[in-house]
């Protein structure tokens, strides 16, 4: 089923794996991953409600940009957040950065005149860093018994991290070796479900369908909808 999708990302983050088609010396940025994503979305009849290819909003005032983005999120049903290594600027308050606001607005139910827009289905798609590694966010625990993986949501914007592993009644198990501690099981542990780029891009509809199922069971999650 075609979806209207909003993509949130750090436009100029160049700490991402190089995409050869963009030239040997020109730096690849998170924006180039959006170009790749756009081609896949279009091939599956999905509509990207984010900025148009080449659209430059740098000359607009912040209020105009904010209104523009709110309109696009309001008219979307799914939000994809591209996680990149330098997406978060620790020297700037989170409330003064765009991504937290885009995430928070995507999580809210929005009413305009006689029309309402539900909370968006959401996915966090992790882009590999400049060395092709995901370990800045996806870290193998190193347990041979259960092969546990740690998603380091505390490195993200708070409104992102707090909406991961937030199921009200989570399914968990305890690692018998003691190395992994308590592990979340199943694939419905997080409302904003995290997935690696290389997994997502090879089966986009599978992960979009999964996000929709989570959205249909939204009452099972403790959602945080504010920027801290």
JODA-V792530 format. One record per backbone hydrogen bond with DSSP energy under -0.5 kcal/mol. CO is the residue of the C=O (numbers start at 0). NH is the residue of the N-H. Records with the same first field share a line. If there is no record, write none. Layout:
CO = NH, NH
This chain:
2 = 4, 46
3 = 76, 77
4 = 48, 49
5 = 7, 79
7 = 81
8 = 10
9 = 12
10 = 30
11 = 13
12 = 29
13 = 15
14 = 84
17 = 19
18 = 21
19 = 22
28 = 31, 32
29 = 33
30 = 34
31 = 35
32 = 36
33 = 37
34 = 38
35 = 39
36 = 40
37 = 41
38 = 42
39 = 43
40 = 43, 45
41 = 44
45 = 47
46 = 4, 48
51 = 54
54 = 56
56 = 59
60 = 64
61 = 65
62 = 66
63 = 67
64 = 68
65 = 69
66 = 70
67 = 71
68 = 72
69 = 73
70 = 74
72 = 75
76 = 120
77 = 5
78 = 80, 122
79 = 7, 81
80 = 82, 124
81 = 83
82 = 126
83 = 86
86 = 88
87 = 89
88 = 91
92 = 95
93 = 96
96 = 100
97 = 100, 101
98 = 102
99 = 103
100 = 104
101 = 105
102 = 106
103 = 107
104 = 107
105 = 119
109 = 116
111 = 114
114 = 111
116 = 109
120 = 78
121 = 192
122 = 80, 124
123 = 125, 194
124 = 82, 126
125 = 196
127 = 16
128 = 131
132 = 128
133 = 136, 137
136 = 138, 151
137 = 139
138 = 149
141 = 143
142 = 146
147 = 140, 141
148 = 150
149 = 138, 151
150 = 152
151 = 154
152 = 155
156 = 159, 160
157 = 161
159 = 162
160 = 163
162 = 190, 191
165 = 221
166 = 169
169 = 171
170 = 184
172 = 174, 182
174 = 177
180 = 174
182 = 172
188 = 165, 166
190 = 192
192 = 123
194 = 125
195 = 199
196 = 200
198 = 202
199 = 202
202 = 206
203 = 207
204 = 208
205 = 209
206 = 210
207 = 211
208 = 212
209 = 213
210 = 214
211 = 215
212 = 216
213 = 216
214 = 217
216 = 219
217 = 220
219 = 167
220 = 222
222 = 224
225 = 227
